[in-house]
Amino acid sequence: MAAVSWLKYAYLAHFSKPRTQRQLYRLVKVHKIGRIVEVGIDSIERTAAVIAVAQRYAGAEQVEYTGLDWFDARSEDLPRLTLKQAHRELQATGATVRLVPGEPARSVGAIANAHQHTGLILLASLVPESALAPAWFYFPRMVDAGTVVLRERIDVADRPTFELLNHALLRKQAATLGERKAA
């Protein structure tokens, strides 16, 4: 799978379901995102579509994707996703793919320094807020002025929505965590 065609992009951005994911595809196009870090893979199909949209609009830049997930160690309440399956499906996109198995939020510290100037950081709803606590310290290392940080949430109608997190909030969360570590 290479970059999406214009028609496929139009479908993803304007008609795909669930409706709330349309804003994700539009953001990837508008910001011409080439480097993506996803903390917790909610849907391998959505991830592949995000990569394909990025390939269409990132220009000459090679799209790089890093996915942090439990993979084979997922709990029973999450959809099954093996490391081998994810690797096979995402390698088929043609992007540079790096998958990091283990507790997703804790894995952020292992990749943060190698992922400076990331274009999109996507925090999946399946990663609980409490598990993200140690990760906040590392996110400021990964962002620059053009980075888009989205936190996926599930609304009362059980639909995914995306909350755009500003960089000041990331720095505040990191500082708060740093102060707790120092104390």
C-alpha positions as CSV (number, residue, x, y, z in Angstrom):
1,M,0.0,0.0,0.0
2,A,1.4,3.3,-1.0
3,A,0.0,6.8,-0.6
4,V,-3.7,7.1,-0.9
5,S,-5.2,8.4,-4.1
6,W,-7.0,11.7,-4.0
7,L,-10.4,9.9,-4.1
8,K,-9.4,7.6,-1.2
9,Y,-8.3,10.6,0.8
10,A,-11.6,12.4,0.1
11,Y,-13.5,9.3,1.3
12,L,-11.3,9.1,4.5
13,A,-11.6,12.8,5.3
14,H,-15.2,13.3,4.6
15,F,-17.2,10.0,4.7
16,S,-15.2,7.4,6.7
17,K,-16.7,5.9,9.9
18,P,-16.5,6.6,12.7
19,R,-17.1,10.2,11.8
20,T,-14.8,11.5,14.5
21,Q,-11.7,10.0,12.8
22,R,-12.1,12.3,9.8
23,Q,-10.5,15.2,11.7
24,L,-7.4,12.9,12.1
25,Y,-7.0,12.4,8.4
26,R,-7.5,16.1,7.7
27,L,-4.9,17.1,10.3
28,V,-2.3,14.8,8.7
29,K,-2.9,16.5,5.4
30,V,-2.9,20.1,6.6
31,H,0.2,19.7,8.7
32,K,2.0,17.5,6.1
33,I,3.0,15.1,8.8
34,G,6.0,12.8,8.1
35,R,6.9,11.4,11.5
36,I,4.2,9.7,13.6
37,V,4.4,8.2,17.1
38,E,1.3,6.3,18.3
39,V,1.1,5.3,21.9
40,G,-1.3,2.3,22.0
41,I,-2.6,1.1,18.6
42,D,-6.4,1.3,18.7
43,S,-7.0,0.0,15.1
44,I,-4.4,-1.3,12.7
45,E,-6.6,-0.2,9.8
46,R,-6.8,3.3,11.1
47,T,-3.0,3.4,11.6
48,A,-2.4,2.1,8.0
49,A,-4.8,4.8,6.7
50,V,-3.1,7.6,8.7
51,I,0.3,6.4,7.2
52,A,-1.1,6.3,3.7
53,V,-2.5,9.9,4.0
54,A,0.8,11.0,5.4
55,Q,2.6,9.5,2.4
56,R,0.4,11.4,0.0
57,Y,0.9,14.8,1.7
58,A,4.3,14.7,3.4
59,G,6.0,15.6,0.1
60,A,9.4,14.0,-0.6
61,E,9.9,13.2,3.1
62,Q,9.9,9.4,3.9
63,V,7.1,8.7,6.3
64,E,8.3,7.3,9.6
65,Y,5.9,5.5,12.0
66,T,6.6,4.3,15.5
67,G,4.0,2.3,17.4
68,L,4.1,1.5,21.1
69,D,1.8,-1.2,22.2
70,W,1.5,-4.3,24.4
71,F,1.0,-6.4,21.2
72,D,1.2,-10.1,22.2
73,A,0.8,-9.2,25.9
74,R,-2.5,-7.3,25.5
75,S,-5.2,-7.9,28.1
76,E,-8.3,-10.0,27.3
77,D,-10.5,-6.9,27.1
78,L,-8.5,-5.4,24.2
79,P,-8.7,-6.6,20.6
80,R,-6.0,-9.1,19.7
81,L,-3.0,-7.6,17.9
82,T,0.3,-9.5,17.6
83,L,3.6,-7.9,16.9
84,K,4.0,-10.1,13.8
85,Q,0.6,-9.1,12.5
86,A,1.1,-5.4,13.1
87,H,4.6,-5.5,11.5
88,R,3.4,-7.4,8.4
89,E,0.4,-5.0,7.9
90,L,2.3,-1.8,8.5
91,Q,5.4,-2.7,6.6
92,A,3.1,-3.2,3.6
93,T,2.5,0.6,3.7
94,G,6.0,1.3,2.5
95,A,6.7,3.6,5.4
96,T,9.7,3.2,7.8
97,V,8.0,1.3,10.6
98,R,9.3,0.7,14.2
99,L,7.2,-1.2,16.6
100,V,8.1,-1.2,20.3
101,P,6.4,-4.0,22.4
102,G,5.7,-3.5,26.1
103,E,3.6,-1.1,28.2
104,P,3.1,1.7,25.8
105,A,3.3,4.7,28.1
106,R,6.5,3.3,29.8
107,S,8.0,2.8,26.4
108,V,7.9,6.5,25.5
109,G,11.1,7.1,27.6
110,A,13.0,4.5,25.5
111,I,12.2,6.3,22.2
112,A,11.9,10.0,23.1
113,N,15.4,11.1,22.3
114,A,15.4,9.4,18.9
115,H,12.0,11.0,18.0
116,Q,12.6,14.7,18.3
117,H,10.6,16.9,15.9
118,T,7.8,14.3,15.6
119,G,4.9,15.6,13.5
120,L,2.1,13.7,15.2
121,I,1.8,12.1,18.6
122,L,-1.4,10.1,18.9
123,L,-2.4,8.8,22.4
124,A,-4.9,6.1,22.0
125,S,-7.9,5.8,24.3
126,L,-7.0,2.2,25.3
127,V,-4.0,3.6,27.2
128,P,-5.4,4.7,30.6
129,E,-4.8,8.2,31.9
130,S,-3.0,6.7,35.0
131,A,-0.6,4.8,32.8
132,L,0.3,7.9,30.9
133,A,1.7,9.6,34.0
134,P,5.3,8.6,33.6
135,A,5.2,9.4,29.9
136,W,4.4,13.1,30.2
137,F,8.0,13.8,31.2
138,Y,9.3,12.7,27.8
139,F,6.8,14.2,25.4
140,P,8.3,17.7,25.4
141,R,11.5,16.2,24.0
142,M,9.6,15.0,21.0
143,V,7.7,18.1,20.0
144,D,8.5,21.2,18.2
145,A,6.3,24.2,17.1
146,G,4.7,22.1,14.3
147,T,3.9,19.0,16.3
148,V,0.3,17.9,16.7
149,V,-0.5,16.0,19.9
150,L,-3.9,14.2,20.0
151,R,-5.4,12.4,22.9
152,E,-8.2,10.0,21.8
153,R,-11.1,9.8,24.2
154,I,-14.3,7.8,24.2
155,D,-17.4,10.0,24.5
156,V,-20.7,9.2,26.3
157,A,-22.1,7.7,23.0
158,D,-19.1,5.3,23.0
159,R,-17.5,7.1,20.0
160,P,-13.9,8.1,19.8
161,T,-13.1,11.8,19.8
162,F,-9.8,13.6,19.6
163,E,-8.6,16.3,22.0
164,L,-5.8,18.5,20.7
165,L,-3.3,19.0,23.5
166,N,-1.2,22.2,23.4
167,H,2.5,22.2,24.1
168,A,2.1,24.3,27.2
169,L,0.1,21.6,28.8
170,L,2.8,19.0,27.9
171,R,5.5,21.1,29.4
172,K,3.4,21.7,32.5
173,Q,2.7,18.0,32.9
174,A,6.4,17.2,32.5
175,A,7.4,19.9,35.0
176,T,4.9,18.6,37.6
177,L,6.2,15.1,37.1
178,G,9.8,16.3,37.4
179,E,9.0,18.1,40.6
180,R,7.5,15.0,42.1
181,K,10.6,13.0,41.1
182,A,12.9,15.6,42.8
183,A,10.9,15.6,46.0
